[in-house]
């Protein structure tokens, strides 16, 4: 079993890598600024929830602004595929 500090390092490393991937994609593709802010805010909320599971103090996340009116609630096929892979690999 890993220690809490090792778990925090792994979580922070994972989210840092995710932020770098997103940053790379944003650098070469035109992406709406509001979308990027919302995406990063949501990643931060997820990170906070994960850290709290390990009894780490973290800021209390807000729910944000909610879902935009007329938003497409069906996930992008690439996201669906990634989620299915995560679920398969966790069995």
PDB file of N, CA, C and O in Angstrom:
ATOM      1  N   UNK A   1       0.846  -1.181   0.000  1.00  0.00           N
ATOM      2  CA  UNK A   1       0.000   0.000   0.000  1.00  0.00           C
ATOM      3  C   UNK A   1       0.890   1.242   0.000  1.00  0.00           C
ATOM      4  O   UNK A   1       1.940   1.263   0.641  1.00  0.00           O
ATOM      5  N   UNK A   2       0.466   2.259  -0.714  1.00  0.00           N
ATOM      6  CA  UNK A   2       1.260   3.481  -0.785  1.00  0.00           C
ATOM      7  C   UNK A   2       0.807   4.455   0.300  1.00  0.00           C
ATOM      8  O   UNK A   2      -0.321   4.382   0.787  1.00  0.00           O
ATOM      9  N   UNK A   3       1.696   5.358   0.664  1.00  0.00           N
ATOM     10  CA  UNK A   3       1.382   6.352   1.688  1.00  0.00           C
ATOM     11  C   UNK A   3       0.483   7.441   1.103  1.00  0.00           C
ATOM     12  O   UNK A   3       0.325   7.553  -0.112  1.00  0.00           O
ATOM     13  N   UNK A   4      -0.102   8.240   1.999  1.00  0.00           N
ATOM     14  CA  UNK A   4      -0.947   9.347   1.545  1.00  0.00           C
ATOM     15  C   UNK A   4      -0.147  10.350   0.728  1.00  0.00           C
ATOM     16  O   UNK A   4      -0.637  10.876  -0.271  1.00  0.00           O
ATOM     17  N   UNK A   5       1.094  10.617   1.156  1.00  0.00           N
ATOM     18  CA  UNK A   5       1.898  11.586   0.409  1.00  0.00           C
ATOM     19  C   UNK A   5       2.261  11.050  -0.980  1.00  0.00           C
ATOM     20  O   UNK A   5       2.316  11.816  -1.942  1.00  0.00           O
ATOM     21  N   UNK A   6       2.508   9.740  -1.091  1.00  0.00           N
ATOM     22  CA  UNK A   6       2.774   9.145  -2.409  1.00  0.00           C
ATOM     23  C   UNK A   6       1.529   9.192  -3.283  1.00  0.00           C
ATOM     24  O   UNK A   6       1.620   9.441  -4.485  1.00  0.00           O
ATOM     25  N   UNK A   7       0.364   8.953  -2.684  1.00  0.00           N
ATOM     26  CA  UNK A   7      -0.888   9.021  -3.435  1.00  0.00           C
ATOM     27  C   UNK A   7      -1.126  10.441  -3.931  1.00  0.00           C
ATOM     28  O   UNK A   7      -1.538  10.639  -5.074  1.00  0.00           O
ATOM     29  N   UNK A   8      -0.872  11.423  -3.085  1.00  0.00           N
ATOM     30  CA  UNK A   8      -1.043  12.819  -3.490  1.00  0.00           C
ATOM     31  C   UNK A   8      -0.091  13.160  -4.634  1.00  0.00           C
ATOM     32  O   UNK A   8      -0.486  13.836  -5.584  1.00  0.00           O
ATOM     33  N   UNK A   9       1.147  12.702  -4.554  1.00  0.00           N
ATOM     34  CA  UNK A   9       2.109  12.953  -5.628  1.00  0.00           C
ATOM     35  C   UNK A   9       1.639  12.327  -6.942  1.00  0.00           C
ATOM     36  O   UNK A   9       1.759  12.945  -8.000  1.00  0.00           O
ATOM     37  N   UNK A  10       1.107  11.107  -6.880  1.00  0.00           N
ATOM     38  CA  UNK A  10       0.603  10.452  -8.088  1.00  0.00           C
ATOM     39  C   UNK A  10      -0.568  11.219  -8.684  1.00  0.00           C
ATOM     40  O   UNK A  10      -0.629  11.438  -9.894  1.00  0.00           O
ATOM     41  N   UNK A  11      -1.495  11.626  -7.825  1.00  0.00           N
ATOM     42  CA  UNK A  11      -2.671  12.376  -8.283  1.00  0.00           C
ATOM     43  C   UNK A  11      -2.244  13.694  -8.906  1.00  0.00           C
ATOM     44  O   UNK A  11      -2.684  14.040 -10.003  1.00  0.00           O
ATOM     45  N   UNK A  12      -1.379  14.438  -8.201  1.00  0.00           N
ATOM     46  CA  UNK A  12      -0.915  15.718  -8.738  1.00  0.00           C
ATOM     47  C   UNK A  12      -0.172  15.528 -10.061  1.00  0.00           C
ATOM     48  O   UNK A  12      -0.336  16.324 -10.986  1.00  0.00           O
ATOM     49  N   UNK A  13       0.644  14.475 -10.151  1.00  0.00           N
ATOM     50  CA  UNK A  13       1.370  14.197 -11.389  1.00  0.00           C
ATOM     51  C   UNK A  13       0.433  13.894 -12.541  1.00  0.00           C
ATOM     52  O   UNK A  13       0.636  14.362 -13.661  1.00  0.00           O
ATOM     53  N   UNK A  14      -0.600  13.103 -12.257  1.00  0.00           N
ATOM     54  CA  UNK A  14      -1.582  12.764 -13.278  1.00  0.00           C
ATOM     55  C   UNK A  14      -2.293  14.011 -13.790  1.00  0.00           C
ATOM     56  O   UNK A  14      -2.447  14.190 -14.998  1.00  0.00           O
ATOM     57  N   UNK A  15      -2.728  14.873 -12.872  1.00  0.00           N
ATOM     58  CA  UNK A  15      -3.446  16.073 -13.287  1.00  0.00           C
ATOM     59  C   UNK A  15      -2.523  17.074 -13.976  1.00  0.00           C
ATOM     60  O   UNK A  15      -2.962  17.821 -14.850  1.00  0.00           O
ATOM     61  N   UNK A  16      -1.252  17.095 -13.592  1.00  0.00           N
ATOM     62  CA  UNK A  16      -0.296  17.954 -14.289  1.00  0.00           C
ATOM     63  C   UNK A  16      -0.126  17.484 -15.731  1.00  0.00           C
ATOM     64  O   UNK A  16      -0.109  18.296 -16.656  1.00  0.00           O
ATOM     65  N   UNK A  17       0.000  16.171 -15.920  1.00  0.00           N
ATOM     66  CA  UNK A  17       0.122  15.627 -17.273  1.00  0.00           C
ATOM     67  C   UNK A  17      -1.132  15.931 -18.099  1.00  0.00           C
ATOM     68  O   UNK A  17      -1.036  16.289 -19.273  1.00  0.00           O
ATOM     69  N   UNK A  18      -2.303  15.787 -17.479  1.00  0.00           N
ATOM     70  CA  UNK A  18      -3.555  16.090 -18.189  1.00  0.00           C
ATOM     71  C   UNK A  18      -3.584  17.559 -18.604  1.00  0.00           C
ATOM     72  O   UNK A  18      -3.983  17.878 -19.724  1.00  0.00           O
ATOM     73  N   UNK A  19      -3.162  18.461 -17.705  1.00  0.00           N
ATOM     74  CA  UNK A  19      -3.146  19.889 -18.029  1.00  0.00           C
ATOM     75  C   UNK A  19      -2.176  20.182 -19.171  1.00  0.00           C
ATOM     76  O   UNK A  19      -2.462  21.014 -20.031  1.00  0.00           O
ATOM     77  N   UNK A  20      -1.032  19.502 -19.183  1.00  0.00           N
ATOM     78  CA  UNK A  20      -0.071  19.705 -20.272  1.00  0.00           C
ATOM     79  C   UNK A  20      -0.615  19.204 -21.606  1.00  0.00           C
ATOM     80  O   UNK A  20      -0.386  19.826 -22.643  1.00  0.00           O
ATOM     81  N   UNK A  21      -1.335  18.080 -21.585  1.00  0.00           N
ATOM     82  CA  UNK A  21      -1.953  17.562 -22.810  1.00  0.00           C
ATOM     83  C   UNK A  21      -2.992  18.553 -23.320  1.00  0.00           C
ATOM     84  O   UNK A  21      -3.029  18.870 -24.509  1.00  0.00           O
ATOM     85  N   UNK A  22      -3.827  19.034 -22.419  1.00  0.00           N
ATOM     86  CA  UNK A  22      -4.858  20.008 -22.811  1.00  0.00           C
ATOM     87  C   UNK A  22      -4.195  21.273 -23.346  1.00  0.00           C
ATOM     88  O   UNK A  22      -4.623  21.824 -24.360  1.00  0.00           O
ATOM     89  N   UNK A  23      -3.151  21.730 -22.660  1.00  0.00           N
ATOM     90  CA  UNK A  23      -2.430  22.919 -23.119  1.00  0.00           C
ATOM     91  C   UNK A  23      -1.850  22.741 -24.505  1.00  0.00           C
ATOM     92  O   UNK A  23      -1.882  23.663 -25.319  1.00  0.00           O
ATOM     93  N   UNK A  24      -1.317  21.553 -24.780  1.00  0.00           N
ATOM     94  CA  UNK A  24      -0.778  21.277 -26.109  1.00  0.00           C
ATOM     95  C   UNK A  24      -1.855  21.293 -27.181  1.00  0.00           C
ATOM     96  O   UNK A  24      -1.653  21.827 -28.272  1.00  0.00           O
ATOM     97  N   UNK A  25      -2.996  20.706 -26.861  1.00  0.00           N
ATOM     98  CA  UNK A  25      -4.097  20.696 -27.829  1.00  0.00           C
ATOM     99  C   UNK A  25      -4.622  22.101 -28.078  1.00  0.00           C
ATOM    100  O   UNK A  25      -4.925  22.463 -29.215  1.00  0.00           O
ATOM    101  N   UNK A  26      -4.728  22.887 -27.025  1.00  0.00           N
ATOM    102  CA  UNK A  26      -5.228  24.259 -27.143  1.00  0.00           C
ATOM    103  C   UNK A  26      -4.242  25.118 -27.947  1.00  0.00           C
ATOM    104  O   UNK A  26      -4.645  26.047 -28.647  1.00  0.00           O
ATOM    105  N   UNK A  27      -2.958  24.798 -27.838  1.00  0.00           N
ATOM    106  CA  UNK A  27      -1.946  25.580 -28.554  1.00  0.00           C
ATOM    107  C   UNK A  27      -2.037  25.395 -30.069  1.00  0.00           C
ATOM    108  O   UNK A  27      -1.679  26.297 -30.827  1.00  0.00           O
ATOM    109  N   UNK A  28      -2.513  24.235 -30.511  1.00  0.00           N
ATOM    110  CA  UNK A  28      -2.547  23.971 -31.954  1.00  0.00           C
ATOM    111  C   UNK A  28      -3.950  23.969 -32.550  1.00  0.00           C
ATOM    112  O   UNK A  28      -4.105  23.881 -33.768  1.00  0.00           O
ATOM    113  N   UNK A  29      -4.977  24.064 -31.699  1.00  0.00           N
ATOM    114  CA  UNK A  29      -6.356  24.092 -32.182  1.00  0.00           C
ATOM    115  C   UNK A  29      -7.080  25.294 -31.595  1.00  0.00           C
ATOM    116  O   UNK A  29      -6.824  25.704 -30.462  1.00  0.00           O
ATOM    117  N   UNK A  30      -7.968  25.838 -32.369  1.00  0.00           N
ATOM    118  CA  UNK A  30      -8.754  26.961 -31.879  1.00  0.00           C
ATOM    119  C   UNK A  30      -9.860  26.419 -30.965  1.00  0.00           C
ATOM    120  O   UNK A  30     -10.737  25.673 -31.402  1.00  0.00           O
ATOM    121  N   UNK A  31      -9.799  26.807 -29.700  1.00  0.00           N
ATOM    122  CA  UNK A  31     -10.764  26.334 -28.705  1.00  0.00           C
ATOM    123  C   UNK A  31     -11.326  27.551 -27.984  1.00  0.00           C
ATOM    124  O   UNK A  31     -10.589  28.476 -27.642  1.00  0.00           O
ATOM    125  N   UNK A  32     -12.634  27.544 -27.756  1.00  0.00           N
ATOM    126  CA  UNK A  32     -13.304  28.635 -27.067  1.00  0.00           C
ATOM    127  C   UNK A  32     -12.713  28.832 -25.672  1.00  0.00           C
ATOM    128  O   UNK A  32     -12.549  27.869 -24.923  1.00  0.00           O
ATOM    129  N   UNK A  33     -12.398  30.063 -25.330  1.00  0.00           N
ATOM    130  CA  UNK A  33     -11.783  30.398 -24.043  1.00  0.00           C
ATOM    131  C   UNK A  33     -12.653  29.955 -22.866  1.00  0.00           C
ATOM    132  O   UNK A  33     -12.137  29.419 -21.885  1.00  0.00           O
ATOM    133  N   UNK A  34     -13.957  30.173 -22.953  1.00  0.00           N
ATOM    134  CA  UNK A  34     -14.865  29.772 -21.877  1.00  0.00           C
ATOM    135  C   UNK A  34     -14.827  28.258 -21.668  1.00  0.00           C
ATOM    136  O   UNK A  34     -14.875  27.779 -20.535  1.00  0.00           O
ATOM    137  N   UNK A  35     -14.742  27.519 -22.761  1.00  0.00           N
ATOM    138  CA  UNK A  35     -14.654  26.059 -22.672  1.00  0.00           C
ATOM    139  C   UNK A  35     -13.411  25.638 -21.900  1.00  0.00           C
ATOM    140  O   UNK A  35     -13.484  24.754 -21.046  1.00  0.00           O
ATOM    141  N   UNK A  36     -12.276  26.257 -22.189  1.00  0.00           N
ATOM    142  CA  UNK A  36     -11.020  25.911 -21.507  1.00  0.00           C
ATOM    143  C   UNK A  36     -11.130  26.209 -20.014  1.00  0.00           C
ATOM    144  O   UNK A  36     -10.736  25.385 -19.188  1.00  0.00           O
ATOM    145  N   UNK A  37     -11.662  27.383 -19.662  1.00  0.00           N
ATOM    146  CA  UNK A  37     -11.820  27.736 -18.249  1.00  0.00           C
ATOM    147  C   UNK A  37     -12.723  26.734 -17.530  1.00  0.00           C
ATOM    148  O   UNK A  37     -12.411  26.298 -16.422  1.00  0.00           O
ATOM    149  N   UNK A  38     -13.836  26.371 -18.157  1.00  0.00           N
ATOM    150  CA  UNK A  38     -14.762  25.407 -17.539  1.00  0.00           C
ATOM    151  C   UNK A  38     -14.111  24.030 -17.388  1.00  0.00           C
ATOM    152  O   UNK A  38     -14.263  23.372 -16.358  1.00  0.00           O
ATOM    153  N   UNK A  39     -13.392  23.606 -18.414  1.00  0.00           N
ATOM    154  CA  UNK A  39     -12.717  22.316 -18.369  1.00  0.00           C
ATOM    155  C   UNK A  39     -11.711  22.274 -17.224  1.00  0.00           C
ATOM    156  O   UNK A  39     -11.687  21.315 -16.453  1.00  0.00           O
ATOM    157  N   UNK A  40     -10.889  23.300 -17.112  1.00  0.00           N
ATOM    158  CA  UNK A  40      -9.868  23.313 -16.074  1.00  0.00           C
ATOM    159  C   UNK A  40     -10.492  23.437 -14.683  1.00  0.00           C
ATOM    160  O   UNK A  40      -9.990  22.852 -13.724  1.00  0.00           O
ATOM    161  N   UNK A  41     -11.573  24.187 -14.573  1.00  0.00           N
ATOM    162  CA  UNK A  41     -12.268  24.303 -13.281  1.00  0.00           C
ATOM    163  C   UNK A  41     -12.819  22.936 -12.867  1.00  0.00           C
ATOM    164  O   UNK A  41     -12.732  22.556 -11.699  1.00  0.00           O
ATOM    165  N   UNK A  42     -13.377  22.211 -13.812  1.00  0.00           N
ATOM    166  CA  UNK A  42     -13.907  20.889 -13.507  1.00  0.00           C
ATOM    167  C   UNK A  42     -12.802  19.891 -13.155  1.00  0.00           C
ATOM    168  O   UNK A  42     -12.974  19.068 -12.256  1.00  0.00           O
ATOM    169  N   UNK A  43     -11.681  19.961 -13.851  1.00  0.00           N
ATOM    170  CA  UNK A  43     -10.551  19.098 -13.488  1.00  0.00           C
ATOM    171  C   UNK A  43     -10.067  19.411 -12.070  1.00  0.00           C
ATOM    172  O   UNK A  43      -9.728  18.506 -11.308  1.00  0.00           O
ATOM    173  N   UNK A  44     -10.039  20.689 -11.729  1.00  0.00           N
ATOM    174  CA  UNK A  44      -9.636  21.086 -10.378  1.00  0.00           C
ATOM    175  C   UNK A  44     -10.613  20.557  -9.331  1.00  0.00           C
ATOM    176  O   UNK A  44     -10.199  20.124  -8.255  1.00  0.00           O
ATOM    177  N   UNK A  45     -11.899  20.590  -9.640  1.00  0.00           N
ATOM    178  CA  UNK A  45     -12.906  20.054  -8.714  1.00  0.00           C
ATOM    179  C   UNK A  45     -12.726  18.547  -8.526  1.00  0.00           C
ATOM    180  O   UNK A  45     -12.823  18.041  -7.408  1.00  0.00           O
ATOM    181  N   UNK A  46     -12.468  17.843  -9.605  1.00  0.00           N
ATOM    182  CA  UNK A  46     -12.254  16.397  -9.530  1.00  0.00           C
ATOM    183  C   UNK A  46     -11.021  16.101  -8.683  1.00  0.00           C
ATOM    184  O   UNK A  46     -11.043  15.216  -7.827  1.00  0.00           O
ATOM    185  N   UNK A  47      -9.953  16.842  -8.926  1.00  0.00           N
ATOM    186  CA  UNK A  47      -8.727  16.661  -8.148  1.00  0.00           C
ATOM    187  C   UNK A  47      -9.000  16.896  -6.660  1.00  0.00           C
ATOM    188  O   UNK A  47      -8.534  16.136  -5.811  1.00  0.00           O
ATOM    189  N   UNK A  48      -9.745  17.935  -6.354  1.00  0.00           N
ATOM    190  CA  UNK A  48     -10.075  18.235  -4.954  1.00  0.00           C
ATOM    191  C   UNK A  48     -10.856  17.108  -4.296  1.00  0.00           C
ATOM    192  O   UNK A  48     -10.567  16.728  -3.162  1.00  0.00           O
ATOM    193  N   UNK A  49     -11.842  16.575  -5.002  1.00  0.00           N
ATOM    194  CA  UNK A  49     -12.626  15.457  -4.459  1.00  0.00           C
ATOM    195  C   UNK A  49     -11.742  14.243  -4.213  1.00  0.00           C
ATOM    196  O   UNK A  49     -11.876  13.568  -3.192  1.00  0.00           O
ATOM    197  N   UNK A  50     -10.849  13.969  -5.139  1.00  0.00           N
ATOM    198  CA  UNK A  50      -9.950  12.828  -5.001  1.00  0.00           C
ATOM    199  C   UNK A  50      -9.027  13.000  -3.803  1.00  0.00           C
ATOM    200  O   UNK A  50      -8.831  12.066  -3.026  1.00  0.00           O
ATOM    201  N   UNK A  51      -8.468  14.180  -3.654  1.00  0.00           N
ATOM    202  CA  UNK A  51      -7.572  14.425  -2.524  1.00  0.00           C
ATOM    203  C   UNK A  51      -8.312  14.322  -1.187  1.00  0.00           C
ATOM    204  O   UNK A  51      -7.763  13.820  -0.207  1.00  0.00           O
ATOM    205  N   UNK A  52      -9.540  14.793  -1.153  1.00  0.00           N
ATOM    206  CA  UNK A  52     -10.318  14.699   0.094  1.00  0.00           C
ATOM    207  C   UNK A  52     -10.588  13.248   0.466  1.00  0.00           C
ATOM    208  O   UNK A  52     -10.734  12.933   1.647  1.00  0.00           O
ATOM    209  N   UNK A  53     -10.655  12.377  -0.503  1.00  0.00           N
ATOM    210  CA  UNK A  53     -10.822  10.949  -0.207  1.00  0.00           C
ATOM    211  C   UNK A  53      -9.627  10.410   0.558  1.00  0.00           C
ATOM    212  O   UNK A  53      -9.740   9.415   1.275  1.00  0.00           O
ATOM    213  N   UNK A  54      -8.493  11.056   0.409  1.00  0.00           N
ATOM    214  CA  UNK A  54      -7.289  10.663   1.132  1.00  0.00           C
ATOM    215  C   UNK A  54      -7.078  11.543   2.365  1.00  0.00           C
ATOM    216  O   UNK A  54      -5.967  11.634   2.888  1.00  0.00           O
ATOM    217  N   UNK A  55      -8.144  12.184   2.821  1.00  0.00           N
ATOM    218  CA  UNK A  55      -8.108  13.052   4.006  1.00  0.00           C
ATOM    219  C   UNK A  55      -7.200  14.258   3.846  1.00  0.00           C
ATOM    220  O   UNK A  55      -6.607  14.723   4.819  1.00  0.00           O
ATOM    221  N   UNK A  56      -7.089  14.760   2.647  1.00  0.00           N
ATOM    222  CA  UNK A  56      -6.301  15.961   2.424  1.00  0.00           C
ATOM    223  C   UNK A  56      -7.220  17.165   2.477  1.00  0.00           C
ATOM    224  O   UNK A  56      -8.348  17.130   1.986  1.00  0.00           O
ATOM    225  N   UNK A  57      -6.717  18.226   3.080  1.00  0.00           N
ATOM    226  CA  UNK A  57      -7.451  19.479   3.088  1.00  0.00           C
ATOM    227  C   UNK A  57      -7.305  20.106   1.706  1.00  0.00           C
ATOM    228  O   UNK A  57      -6.207  20.174   1.154  1.00  0.00           O
ATOM    229  N   UNK A  58      -8.399  20.549   1.172  1.00  0.00           N
ATOM    230  CA  UNK A  58      -8.362  21.206  -0.127  1.00  0.00           C
ATOM    231  C   UNK A  58      -9.511  22.195  -0.160  1.00  0.00           C
ATOM    232  O   UNK A  58     -10.461  22.081   0.614  1.00  0.00           O
ATOM    233  N   UNK A  59      -9.424  23.141  -1.036  1.00  0.00           N
ATOM    234  CA  UNK A  59     -10.488  24.135  -1.094  1.00  0.00           C
ATOM    235  C   UNK A  59     -11.819  23.482  -1.440  1.00  0.00           C
ATOM    236  O   UNK A  59     -11.865  22.458  -2.122  1.00  0.00           O
ATOM    237  N   UNK A  60     -12.883  24.080  -0.966  1.00  0.00           N
ATOM    238  CA  UNK A  60     -14.226  23.575  -1.222  1.00  0.00           C
ATOM    239  C   UNK A  60     -14.651  23.980  -2.622  1.00  0.00           C
ATOM    240  O   UNK A  60     -14.757  25.173  -2.906  1.00  0.00           O
ATOM    241  N   UNK A  61     -14.899  23.015  -3.507  1.00  0.00           N
ATOM    242  CA  UNK A  61     -15.266  23.367  -4.874  1.00  0.00           C
ATOM    243  C   UNK A  61     -16.692  23.898  -4.958  1.00  0.00           C
ATOM    244  O   UNK A  61     -17.579  23.470  -4.220  1.00  0.00           O
ATOM    245  N   UNK A  62     -16.887  24.828  -5.864  1.00  0.00           N
ATOM    246  CA  UNK A  62     -18.245  25.296  -6.122  1.00  0.00           C
ATOM    247  C   UNK A  62     -18.792  24.505  -7.296  1.00  0.00           C
ATOM    248  O   UNK A  62     -18.047  23.837  -8.014  1.00  0.00           O
ATOM    249  N   UNK A  63     -20.064  24.585  -7.476  1.00  0.00           N
ATOM    250  CA  UNK A  63     -20.685  23.862  -8.585  1.00  0.00           C
ATOM    251  C   UNK A  63     -20.500  24.572  -9.911  1.00  0.00           C
ATOM    252  O   UNK A  63     -20.898  24.052 -10.953  1.00  0.00           O
ATOM    253  N   UNK A  64     -19.910  25.736  -9.888  1.00  0.00           N
ATOM    254  CA  UNK A  64     -19.706  26.461 -11.137  1.00  0.00           C
ATOM    255  C   UNK A  64     -21.006  27.055 -11.628  1.00  0.00           C
ATOM    256  O   UNK A  64     -21.927  27.306 -10.851  1.00  0.00           O
ATOM    257  N   UNK A  65     -21.064  27.268 -12.887  1.00  0.00           N
ATOM    258  CA  UNK A  65     -22.224  27.931 -13.481  1.00  0.00           C
ATOM    259  C   UNK A  65     -23.253  26.954 -14.006  1.00  0.00           C
ATOM    260  O   UNK A  65     -24.275  27.371 -14.551  1.00  0.00           O
ATOM    261  N   UNK A  66     -23.009  25.676 -13.857  1.00  0.00           N
ATOM    262  CA  UNK A  66     -23.972  24.695 -14.338  1.00  0.00           C
ATOM    263  C   UNK A  66     -23.809  24.423 -15.814  1.00  0.00           C
ATOM    264  O   UNK A  66     -22.835  24.845 -16.438  1.00  0.00           O
ATOM    265  N   UNK A  67     -24.754  23.728 -16.352  1.00  0.00           N
ATOM    266  CA  UNK A  67     -24.709  23.348 -17.766  1.00  0.00           C
ATOM    267  C   UNK A  67     -25.313  24.481 -18.590  1.00  0.00           C
ATOM    268  O   UNK A  67     -26.381  25.002 -18.268  1.00  0.00           O
ATOM    269  N   UNK A  68     -24.626  24.842 -19.634  1.00  0.00           N
ATOM    270  CA  UNK A  68     -25.107  25.902 -20.508  1.00  0.00           C
ATOM    271  C   UNK A  68     -26.400  25.467 -21.186  1.00  0.00           C
ATOM    272  O   UNK A  68     -26.576  24.296 -21.522  1.00  0.00           O
ATOM    273  N   UNK A  69     -27.301  26.426 -21.380  1.00  0.00           N
ATOM    274  CA  UNK A  69     -28.560  26.131 -22.068  1.00  0.00           C
ATOM    275  C   UNK A  69     -28.267  25.653 -23.478  1.00  0.00           C
ATOM    276  O   UNK A  69     -27.428  26.219 -24.178  1.00  0.00           O
ATOM    277  N   UNK A  70     -28.958  24.619 -23.879  1.00  0.00           N
ATOM    278  CA  UNK A  70     -28.790  24.080 -25.219  1.00  0.00           C
ATOM    279  C   UNK A  70     -27.518  23.257 -25.372  1.00  0.00           C
ATOM    280  O   UNK A  70     -27.119  22.925 -26.488  1.00  0.00           O
ATOM    281  N   UNK A  71     -26.878  22.927 -24.246  1.00  0.00           N
ATOM    282  CA  UNK A  71     -25.636  22.151 -24.318  1.00  0.00           C
ATOM    283  C   UNK A  71     -25.929  20.746 -24.820  1.00  0.00           C
ATOM    284  O   UNK A  71     -26.976  20.172 -24.521  1.00  0.00           O
ATOM    285  N   UNK A  72     -25.001  20.206 -25.577  1.00  0.00           N
ATOM    286  CA  UNK A  72     -25.108  18.838 -26.055  1.00  0.00           C
ATOM    287  C   UNK A  72     -24.683  17.916 -24.917  1.00  0.00           C
ATOM    288  O   UNK A  72     -23.501  17.860 -24.580  1.00  0.00           O
ATOM    289  N   UNK A  73     -25.623  17.197 -24.324  1.00  0.00           N
ATOM    290  CA  UNK A  73     -25.336  16.370 -23.160  1.00  0.00           C
ATOM    291  C   UNK A  73     -24.789  14.998 -23.524  1.00  0.00           C
ATOM    292  O   UNK A  73     -24.389  14.241 -22.640  1.00  0.00           O
ATOM    293  N   UNK A  74     -24.766  14.668 -24.799  1.00  0.00           N
ATOM    294  CA  UNK A  74     -24.199  13.391 -25.220  1.00  0.00           C
ATOM    295  C   UNK A  74     -22.683  13.545 -25.294  1.00  0.00           C
ATOM    296  O   UNK A  74     -22.177  14.456 -25.949  1.00  0.00           O
ATOM    297  N   UNK A  75     -21.957  12.645 -24.617  1.00  0.00           N
ATOM    298  CA  UNK A  75     -20.491  12.765 -24.642  1.00  0.00           C
ATOM    299  C   UNK A  75     -19.925  12.570 -26.045  1.00  0.00           C
ATOM    300  O   UNK A  75     -20.500  11.864 -26.873  1.00  0.00           O
ATOM    301  N   UNK A  76     -18.808  13.201 -26.284  1.00  0.00           N
ATOM    302  CA  UNK A  76     -18.077  13.023 -27.537  1.00  0.00           C
ATOM    303  C   UNK A  76     -17.667  11.552 -27.630  1.00  0.00           C
ATOM    304  O   UNK A  76     -17.335  10.951 -26.608  1.00  0.00           O
ATOM    305  N   UNK A  77     -17.682  10.956 -28.827  1.00  0.00           N
ATOM    306  CA  UNK A  77     -17.318   9.541 -28.970  1.00  0.00           C
ATOM    307  C   UNK A  77     -15.945   9.191 -28.388  1.00  0.00           C
ATOM    308  O   UNK A  77     -15.769   8.100 -27.846  1.00  0.00           O
ATOM    309  N   UNK A  78     -14.984  10.091 -28.492  1.00  0.00           N
ATOM    310  CA  UNK A  78     -13.657   9.821 -27.929  1.00  0.00           C
ATOM    311  C   UNK A  78     -13.717   9.725 -26.408  1.00  0.00           C
ATOM    312  O   UNK A  78     -13.010   8.923 -25.799  1.00  0.00           O
ATOM    313  N   UNK A  79     -14.564  10.547 -25.804  1.00  0.00           N
ATOM    314  CA  UNK A  79     -14.721  10.511 -24.344  1.00  0.00           C
ATOM    315  C   UNK A  79     -15.439   9.231 -23.935  1.00  0.00           C
ATOM    316  O   UNK A  79     -15.058   8.585 -22.958  1.00  0.00           O
ATOM    317  N   UNK A  80     -16.467   8.868 -24.674  1.00  0.00           N
ATOM    318  CA  UNK A  80     -17.171   7.613 -24.385  1.00  0.00           C
ATOM    319  C   UNK A  80     -16.222   6.424 -24.464  1.00  0.00           C
ATOM    320  O   UNK A  80     -16.248   5.542 -23.606  1.00  0.00           O
ATOM    321  N   UNK A  81     -15.384   6.406 -25.500  1.00  0.00           N
ATOM    322  CA  UNK A  81     -14.431   5.309 -25.680  1.00  0.00           C
ATOM    323  C   UNK A  81     -13.435   5.250 -24.512  1.00  0.00           C
ATOM    324  O   UNK A  81     -13.127   4.170 -24.008  1.00  0.00           O
ATOM    325  N   UNK A  82     -12.940   6.412 -24.089  1.00  0.00           N
ATOM    326  CA  UNK A  82     -12.004   6.471 -22.962  1.00  0.00           C
ATOM    327  C   UNK A  82     -12.660   5.957 -21.681  1.00  0.00           C
ATOM    328  O   UNK A  82     -12.051   5.188 -20.937  1.00  0.00           O
ATOM    329  N   UNK A  83     -13.890   6.376 -21.425  1.00  0.00           N
ATOM    330  CA  UNK A  83     -14.598   5.932 -20.215  1.00  0.00           C
ATOM    331  C   UNK A  83     -14.842   4.423 -20.236  1.00  0.00           C
ATOM    332  O   UNK A  83     -14.703   3.755 -19.212  1.00  0.00           O
ATOM    333  N   UNK A  84     -15.204   3.892 -21.394  1.00  0.00           N
ATOM    334  CA  UNK A  84     -15.391   2.445 -21.513  1.00  0.00           C
ATOM    335  C   UNK A  84     -14.086   1.699 -21.244  1.00  0.00           C
ATOM    336  O   UNK A  84     -14.086   0.665 -20.575  1.00  0.00           O
ATOM    337  N   UNK A  85     -12.984   2.219 -21.761  1.00  0.00           N
ATOM    338  CA  UNK A  85     -11.681   1.592 -21.520  1.00  0.00           C
ATOM    339  C   UNK A  85     -11.336   1.623 -20.033  1.00  0.00           C
ATOM    340  O   UNK A  85     -10.854   0.629 -19.490  1.00  0.00           O
ATOM    341  N   UNK A  86     -11.574   2.745 -19.375  1.00  0.00           N
ATOM    342  CA  UNK A  86     -11.319   2.847 -17.934  1.00  0.00           C
ATOM    343  C   UNK A  86     -12.120   1.788 -17.158  1.00  0.00           C
ATOM    344  O   UNK A  86     -11.601   1.123 -16.262  1.00  0.00           O
ATOM    345  N   UNK A  87     -13.375   1.657 -17.526  1.00  0.00           N
ATOM    346  CA  UNK A  87     -14.251   0.708 -16.824  1.00  0.00           C
ATOM    347  C   UNK A  87     -13.824  -0.738 -17.081  1.00  0.00           C
ATOM    348  O   UNK A  87     -13.860  -1.573 -16.177  1.00  0.00           O
ATOM    349  N   UNK A  88     -13.418  -1.027 -18.326  1.00  0.00           N
ATOM    350  CA  UNK A  88     -12.941  -2.379 -18.653  1.00  0.00           C
ATOM    351  C   UNK A  88     -11.663  -2.698 -17.900  1.00  0.00           C
ATOM    352  O   UNK A  88     -11.517  -3.791 -17.351  1.00  0.00           O
ATOM    353  N   UNK A  89     -10.742  -1.755 -17.872  1.00  0.00           N
ATOM    354  CA  UNK A  89      -9.445  -1.979 -17.246  1.00  0.00           C
ATOM    355  C   UNK A  89      -9.529  -2.051 -15.727  1.00  0.00           C
ATOM    356  O   UNK A  89      -8.621  -2.580 -15.086  1.00  0.00           O
ATOM    357  N   UNK A  90     -10.595  -1.532 -15.147  1.00  0.00           N
ATOM    358  CA  UNK A  90     -10.702  -1.533 -13.680  1.00  0.00           C
ATOM    359  C   UNK A  90     -11.306  -2.836 -13.148  1.00  0.00           C
ATOM    360  O   UNK A  90     -11.391  -3.035 -11.936  1.00  0.00           O
ATOM    361  N   UNK A  91     -11.722  -3.712 -14.048  1.00  0.00           N
ATOM    362  CA  UNK A  91     -12.303  -4.999 -13.617  1.00  0.00           C
ATOM    363  C   UNK A  91     -11.246  -5.975 -13.233  1.00  0.00           C
ATOM    364  O   UNK A  91     -11.558  -7.102 -12.848  1.00  0.00           O
TER     365      UNK A  91
END
